[in-house]
Amino acid sequence: MTLNAFQQHIHDRYYATDSARGSAATFVWFIEEVGELATALNTVARDTATDADRDNLAEEFADVLAWLCTLANINDVDLAAAVRDKYLTGEGPEGHK
């Protein structure tokens, strides 16, 4: 699946609810998912991480991507085009991302 296809899937399935919620409230949901990803990364970094911990980590990455697509959708941003324009043309960005 491409990034465009996934962003479109998120749009098709959730846009009505997401756009009604608005950017500010959606950003709060996004940050909550980033926090859950941080917790999962911390758990997996321990020597005692289980397969379930690794599965949870993958799920949290997926959640963060889905909420990022949601934010992009309600702000009319094509993520694939933004990535291409910033990172895949010319030399790419200098310094920090």
Secondary structure, DSSP 8 states (H G I E B T S, - for coil): --HHHHHHHHHHHHHHHHHHH-HHHHHHHHHHHHHHHHHHHHHHHSTT--HHHHHHHHHHHHHHHHHHHHHHHHTT--HHHHHHHHHSSTT---S--
